[in-house]
Amino acid sequence: MRTILFILFMLPFVSNAQINRSAKELASERIGEYITTRLFKGQPYQPVLYGELKSVGDKLSAINWIVVHKFEITETPKVDDKTTAIRKPYKFVFYLDDKMKVVRAETSYSE
């Protein structure tokens, strides 16, 4: 009987944690797609750090979520007929709507 009560008590917490994890995974997929298709087309993308998925309290705005994301883009410039791979770090703030689609992206200086 105690086991059943404990499971019923813990069920809302476990399901809420799973929903938050799934939302963060969906947001990271959408952000990665946005970076590779719109911001840095055809350049190798390496995610470094996804920040916390934060909810925005303004219900009138199209923006519902904010994520800070650090990543690296590998550029291969030609210098004296030699190509060298240079990894440049970037830090962006991504604004997402209720369906986890990127609405806007702003850059900030990388650390």
MIZA-934029 format. One record per residue: residue in one letter; residue number from 1; x, z, y of N, C-alpha, C, O in turn. Coordinates in steps of 0.001 Angstrom, whole numbers. Layout:
residues N
residu | num | n.px | n.pz | n.py | ca.px | ca.pz | ca.py | c.px | c.pz | c.py | o.px | o.pz | o.py
A | NUM | X | Z | Y | X | Z | Y | X | Z | Y | X | Z | Y;
...
END
This chain:
residues 111
residu | num | n.px | n.pz | n.py | ca.px | ca.pz | ca.py | c.px | c.pz | c.py | o.px | o.pz | o.py
M | 1 | 817 | 0 | -1194 | 0 | 0 | 0 | 864 | 0 | 1263 | 561 | -683 | 2242;
R | 2 | 1957 | 789 | 1217 | 2856 | 846 | 2366 | 3538 | -501 | 2588 | 3767 | -919 | 3722;
T | 3 | 3846 | -1150 | 1514 | 4507 | -2453 | 1614 | 3597 | -3476 | 2281 | 4041 | -4259 | 3120;
I | 4 | 2354 | -3464 | 1912 | 1392 | -4407 | 2503 | 1210 | -4112 | 3989 | 1171 | -5041 | 4795;
L | 5 | 1100 | -2864 | 4360 | 971 | -2500 | 5775 | 2228 | -2896 | 6562 | 2135 | -3381 | 7689;
F | 6 | 3377 | -2687 | 5966 | 4622 | -3065 | 6628 | 4697 | -4575 | 6836 | 5103 | -5035 | 7903;
I | 7 | 4311 | -5338 | 5834 | 4325 | -6802 | 5944 | 3336 | -7261 | 7008 | 3660 | -8141 | 7806;
L | 8 | 2152 | -6690 | 7034 | 1164 | -7055 | 8049 | 1632 | -6685 | 9446 | 1330 | -7389 | 10410;
F | 9 | 2364 | -5588 | 9561 | 2895 | -5166 | 10849 | 4003 | -6104 | 11329 | 4080 | -6401 | 12521;
M | 10 | 4853 | -6570 | 10428 | 5996 | -7404 | 10781 | 5662 | -8883 | 10931 | 6439 | -9622 | 11534;
L | 11 | 4558 | -9325 | 10413 | 4191 | -10743 | 10430 | 4173 | -11354 | 11836 | 4731 | -12438 | 12010;
P | 12 | 3566 | -10724 | 12847 | 3586 | -11347 | 14183 | 4995 | -11494 | 14760 | 5282 | -12473 | 15449;
F | 13 | 5863 | -10540 | 14488 | 7221 | -10622 | 15016 | 8012 | -11750 | 14365 | 8747 | -12466 | 15045;
V | 14 | 7868 | -11908 | 13082 | 8581 | -12951 | 12354 | 8072 | -14333 | 12764 | 8869 | -15252 | 12956;
S | 15 | 6781 | -14486 | 12896 | 6247 | -15798 | 13275 | 6629 | -16166 | 14698 | 6899 | -17335 | 14975;
N | 16 | 6659 | -15199 | 15608 | 7057 | -15461 | 16987 | 8527 | -15867 | 17045 | 8883 | -16773 | 17799;
A | 17 | 9374 | -15221 | 16275 | 10791 | -15581 | 16248 | 10977 | -16993 | 15713 | 11823 | -17731 | 16219;
Q | 18 | 10215 | -17383 | 14711 | 10310 | -18728 | 14155 | 9857 | -19776 | 15164 | 10466 | -20841 | 15262;
I | 19 | 8810 | -19493 | 15907 | 8323 | -20426 | 16928 | 9373 | -20609 | 18010 | 9621 | -21735 | 18439;
N | 20 | 9997 | -19520 | 18463 | 11030 | -19622 | 19496 | 12235 | -20413 | 18999 | 12805 | -21203 | 19752;
R | 21 | 12629 | -20213 | 17749 | 13754 | -20951 | 17183 | 13434 | -22435 | 17091 | 14274 | -23273 | 17418;
S | 22 | 12243 | -22761 | 16656 | 11836 | -24158 | 16549 | 11779 | -24820 | 17923 | 12164 | -25980 | 18068;
A | 23 | 11307 | -24100 | 18918 | 11246 | -24647 | 20270 | 12646 | -24920 | 20800 | 12870 | -25946 | 21441;
K | 24 | 13583 | -24026 | 20547 | 14952 | -24241 | 21013 | 15597 | -25419 | 20291 | 16329 | -26194 | 20907;
E | 25 | 15334 | -25561 | 18997 | 15879 | -26700 | 18252 | 15308 | -28017 | 18761 | 16042 | -28994 | 18902;
L | 26 | 14010 | -28055 | 19038 | 13392 | -29265 | 19574 | 13959 | -29580 | 20951 | 14239 | -30739 | 21256;
A | 27 | 14126 | -28568 | 21775 | 14689 | -28781 | 23110 | 16114 | -29315 | 23010 | 16485 | -30215 | 23763;
S | 28 | 16915 | -28781 | 22098 | 18294 | -29263 | 21966 | 18340 | -30705 | 21476 | 19201 | -31474 | 21905;
E | 29 | 17433 | -31081 | 20590 | 17365 | -32479 | 20143 | 16985 | -33405 | 21294 | 17594 | -34460 | 21473;
R | 30 | 15991 | -33015 | 22063 | 15547 | -33846 | 23188 | 16631 | -33959 | 24257 | 16815 | -35024 | 24847;
I | 31 | 17350 | -32861 | 24507 | 18420 | -32886 | 25507 | 19554 | -33788 | 25031 | 20081 | -34579 | 25813;
G | 32 | 19935 | -33679 | 23762 | 20987 | -34547 | 23223 | 20611 | -36018 | 23311 | 21444 | -36862 | 23641;
E | 33 | 19364 | -36319 | 23015 | 18872 | -37695 | 23115 | 18899 | -38176 | 24565 | 19282 | -39315 | 24834;
Y | 34 | 18500 | -37322 | 25492 | 18489 | -37668 | 26909 | 19902 | -37956 | 27409 | 20116 | -38901 | 28168;
I | 35 | 20862 | -37143 | 26983 | 22246 | -37330 | 27420 | 22807 | -38645 | 26901 | 23455 | -39379 | 27647;
T | 36 | 22564 | -38951 | 25626 | 23158 | -40151 | 25034 | 22435 | -41441 | 25410 | 23025 | -42518 | 25322;
T | 37 | 21182 | -41360 | 25823 | 20464 | -42590 | 26159 | 20341 | -42834 | 27661 | 20199 | -43981 | 28084;
R | 38 | 20391 | -41784 | 28469 | 20187 | -41990 | 29902 | 21384 | -41627 | 30765 | 21719 | -42368 | 31690;
L | 39 | 22027 | -40520 | 30488 | 23101 | -40078 | 31369 | 24441 | -40737 | 31044 | 25090 | -41294 | 31928;
F | 40 | 24850 | -40675 | 29791 | 26143 | -41197 | 29373 | 25932 | -42171 | 28214 | 26137 | -41828 | 27050;
K | 41 | 25525 | -43374 | 28553 | 25207 | -44375 | 27525 | 26473 | -44836 | 26820 | 27453 | -45206 | 27466;
G | 42 | 26448 | -44812 | 25499 | 27529 | -45360 | 24702 | 28789 | -44517 | 24651 | 29806 | -44977 | 24133;
Q | 43 | 28758 | -43309 | 25168 | 29939 | -42447 | 25122 | 29705 | -41308 | 24144 | 28598 | -40774 | 24062;
P | 44 | 30734 | -40933 | 23405 | 30579 | -39844 | 22431 | 30248 | -38518 | 23119 | 30870 | -38143 | 24114;
Y | 45 | 29270 | -37831 | 22574 | 28749 | -36584 | 23130 | 29015 | -35451 | 22150 | 28748 | -35582 | 20956;
Q | 46 | 29539 | -34344 | 22650 | 29818 | -33171 | 21819 | 29192 | -31939 | 22475 | 29670 | -31497 | 23521;
P | 47 | 28131 | -31373 | 21883 | 27546 | -30161 | 22472 | 28496 | -28979 | 22316 | 29146 | -28826 | 21282;
V | 48 | 28570 | -28150 | 23347 | 29419 | -26971 | 23322 | 28572 | -25709 | 23271 | 28765 | -24863 | 22397;
L | 49 | 27630 | -25579 | 24209 | 26840 | -24361 | 24292 | 25461 | -24671 | 24870 | 25338 | -25248 | 25951;
Y | 50 | 24440 | -24278 | 24136 | 23081 | -24334 | 24654 | 22728 | -22947 | 25148 | 22871 | -21962 | 24423;
G | 51 | 22272 | -22876 | 26371 | 21856 | -21592 | 26908 | 20506 | -21192 | 26353 | 19941 | -21866 | 25491;
E | 52 | 20007 | -20100 | 26856 | 18720 | -19595 | 26407 | 17590 | -20456 | 26978 | 17661 | -20914 | 28118;
L | 53 | 16573 | -20662 | 26189 | 15394 | -21386 | 26618 | 14535 | -20423 | 27421 | 13971 | -19475 | 26874;
K | 54 | 14438 | -20674 | 28738 | 13728 | -19750 | 29624 | 12427 | -20381 | 30103 | 12380 | -21552 | 30479;
S | 55 | 11393 | -19586 | 30079 | 10086 | -20038 | 30533 | 9989 | -19899 | 32048 | 10510 | -18951 | 32635;
V | 56 | 9307 | -20870 | 32669 | 9062 | -20830 | 34106 | 7638 | -20336 | 34307 | 6718 | -20805 | 33637;
G | 57 | 7452 | -19408 | 35211 | 6144 | -18790 | 35404 | 5151 | -19638 | 36179 | 3962 | -19318 | 36175;
D | 58 | 5583 | -20707 | 36845 | 4692 | -21516 | 37674 | 3884 | -22474 | 36802 | 4443 | -23408 | 36228;
K | 59 | 2597 | -22255 | 36699 | 1733 | -23099 | 35855 | 1309 | -24387 | 36557 | 832 | -25309 | 35896;
L | 60 | 1469 | -24473 | 37865 | 1070 | -25671 | 38605 | 2131 | -26770 | 38537 | 1835 | -27936 | 38796;
S | 61 | 3336 | -26409 | 38197 | 4429 | -27367 | 38136 | 4451 | -28071 | 36775 | 3910 | -27562 | 35793;
A | 62 | 5078 | -29240 | 36733 | 5236 | -29968 | 35471 | 6365 | -29378 | 34643 | 6500 | -29696 | 33461;
I | 63 | 7171 | -28531 | 35246 | 8307 | -27924 | 34559 | 7881 | -26586 | 33969 | 7388 | -25711 | 34681;
N | 64 | 8075 | -26437 | 32657 | 7710 | -25192 | 31976 | 8901 | -24447 | 31406 | 8819 | -23239 | 31185;
W | 65 | 10018 | -25145 | 31160 | 11180 | -24536 | 30530 | 12452 | -24963 | 31236 | 12525 | -26050 | 31809;
I | 66 | 13464 | -24088 | 31187 | 14782 | -24384 | 31758 | 15837 | -24044 | 30709 | 15762 | -23007 | 30051;
V | 67 | 16826 | -24935 | 30561 | 17945 | -24710 | 29644 | 19232 | -25101 | 30359 | 19321 | -26175 | 30953;
V | 68 | 20231 | -24218 | 30295 | 21567 | -24542 | 30783 | 22366 | -25002 | 29574 | 22396 | -24331 | 28543;
H | 69 | 23019 | -26165 | 29713 | 23723 | -26754 | 28569 | 25124 | -27185 | 28987 | 25305 | -27875 | 29991;
K | 70 | 26113 | -26763 | 28195 | 27493 | -27194 | 28395 | 27842 | -28164 | 27266 | 27531 | -27915 | 26101;
F | 71 | 28486 | -29261 | 27625 | 28852 | -30264 | 26639 | 30082 | -31020 | 27106 | 30523 | -30876 | 28246;
E | 72 | 30626 | -31824 | 26212 | 31791 | -32640 | 26522 | 31496 | -34099 | 26219 | 30840 | -34425 | 25229;
I | 73 | 31987 | -34963 | 27081 | 31887 | -36403 | 26902 | 33304 | -36941 | 26736 | 34186 | -36635 | 27538;
T | 74 | 33519 | -37735 | 25706 | 34843 | -38318 | 25456 | 34901 | -39681 | 26128 | 34145 | -40593 | 25794;
E | 75 | 35810 | -39795 | 27077 | 36015 | -41058 | 27779 | 37336 | -41659 | 27308 | 38294 | -40939 | 27025;
T | 76 | 37375 | -42980 | 27228 | 38589 | -43672 | 26785 | 39018 | -44685 | 27834 | 38739 | -45875 | 27694;
P | 77 | 39693 | -44227 | 28884 | 40160 | -45173 | 29901 | 41417 | -45912 | 29431 | 42188 | -45398 | 28622;
K | 78 | 41605 | -47123 | 29955 | 42790 | -47910 | 29623 | 43826 | -47704 | 30726 | 43561 | -47951 | 31903;
V | 79 | 45005 | -47249 | 30321 | 46112 | -47084 | 31252 | 47312 | -47817 | 30660 | 47808 | -47461 | 29591;
D | 80 | 47763 | -48834 | 31364 | 48910 | -49635 | 30903 | 48691 | -50175 | 29492 | 49570 | -50062 | 28638;
D | 81 | 47538 | -50753 | 29252 | 47152 | -51342 | 27968 | 47109 | -50339 | 26822 | 47202 | -50729 | 25658;
K | 82 | 46972 | -49070 | 27131 | 46838 | -48029 | 26116 | 45532 | -47273 | 26368 | 45186 | -46956 | 27506;
T | 83 | 44836 | -47002 | 25301 | 43613 | -46219 | 25440 | 43893 | -44787 | 24992 | 44471 | -44540 | 23933;
T | 84 | 43468 | -43876 | 25821 | 43618 | -42457 | 25497 | 42253 | -41796 | 25596 | 41452 | -42115 | 26475;
A | 85 | 42010 | -40887 | 24695 | 40730 | -40172 | 24685 | 40850 | -38921 | 25543 | 41726 | -38082 | 25336;
I | 86 | 39950 | -38819 | 26507 | 39915 | -37657 | 27391 | 38548 | -37013 | 27255 | 37520 | -37674 | 27405;
R | 87 | 38541 | -35723 | 26970 | 37278 | -34984 | 26847 | 37002 | -34274 | 28153 | 37765 | -33402 | 28567;
K | 88 | 35905 | -34648 | 28808 | 35545 | -34055 | 30089 | 34369 | -33093 | 29888 | 33332 | -33487 | 29353;
P | 89 | 34526 | -31841 | 30312 | 33432 | -30877 | 30168 | 32408 | -31040 | 31306 | 32759 | -31345 | 32446;
Y | 90 | 31159 | -30829 | 30962 | 30064 | -30889 | 31925 | 29149 | -29694 | 31714 | 29072 | -29127 | 30624;
K | 91 | 28468 | -29331 | 32775 | 27458 | -28269 | 32700 | 26232 | -28770 | 33456 | 26305 | -29084 | 34644;
F | 92 | 25107 | -28840 | 32749 | 23865 | -29334 | 33324 | 22771 | -28287 | 33161 | 22807 | -27464 | 32245;
V | 93 | 21812 | -28334 | 34053 | 20588 | -27556 | 33926 | 19481 | -28562 | 33652 | 19248 | -29470 | 34450;
F | 94 | 18805 | -28401 | 32529 | 17738 | -29308 | 32138 | 16390 | -28634 | 32333 | 16197 | -27478 | 31957;
Y | 95 | 15466 | -29368 | 32924 | 14107 | -28891 | 33154 | 13181 | -29652 | 32214 | 13163 | -30883 | 32215;
L | 96 | 12413 | -28919 | 31415 | 11572 | -29508 | 30383 | 10096 | -29232 | 30665 | 9747 | -28235 | 31298;
D | 97 | 9230 | -30140 | 30180 | 7796 | -29921 | 30316 | 7267 | -29155 | 29108 | 8051 | -28665 | 28295;
D | 98 | 5960 | -29050 | 28985 | 5361 | -28261 | 27903 | 5554 | -28892 | 26526 | 5415 | -28207 | 25513;
K | 99 | 5872 | -30189 | 26472 | 6125 | -30864 | 25194 | 7612 | -31017 | 24918 | 8015 | -31808 | 24065;
M | 100 | 8427 | -30259 | 25642 | 9888 | -30229 | 25503 | 10548 | -31569 | 25818 | 11591 | -31892 | 25251;
K | 101 | 9959 | -32341 | 26704 | 10586 | -33574 | 27173 | 11314 | -33263 | 28471 | 10834 | -32479 | 29289;
V | 102 | 12473 | -33881 | 28653 | 13276 | -33636 | 29858 | 12590 | -34273 | 31051 | 12321 | -35474 | 31066;
V | 103 | 12313 | -33446 | 32051 | 11703 | -33920 | 33288 | 12780 | -34221 | 34324 | 12716 | -35222 | 35038;
R | 104 | 13766 | -33338 | 34390 | 14806 | -33471 | 35388 | 16093 | -32823 | 34873 | 16048 | -31893 | 34069;
A | 105 | 17229 | -33319 | 35340 | 18519 | -32745 | 34982 | 19370 | -32633 | 36241 | 19446 | -33566 | 37040;
E | 106 | 20000 | -31490 | 36404 | 20889 | -31272 | 37538 | 22243 | -30847 | 37015 | 22340 | -30089 | 36050;
T | 107 | 23273 | -31333 | 37651 | 24623 | -30959 | 37247 | 25137 | -29833 | 38117 | 24763 | -29691 | 39281;
S | 108 | 25987 | -29052 | 37530 | 26738 | -28055 | 38288 | 28183 | -28188 | 37842 | 28462 | -28762 | 36790;
Y | 109 | 29076 | -27673 | 38619 | 30489 | -27844 | 38301 | 30844 | -27075 | 37057 | 30450 | -25920 | 36895;
S | 110 | 31592 | -27717 | 36170 | 31985 | -27071 | 34915 | 33070 | -26040 | 35195 | 33823 | -26141 | 36163;
E | 111 | 33124 | -25059 | 34327 | 34085 | -23958 | 34510 | 35370 | -24259 | 33798 | 36300 | -23453 | 33835;
END
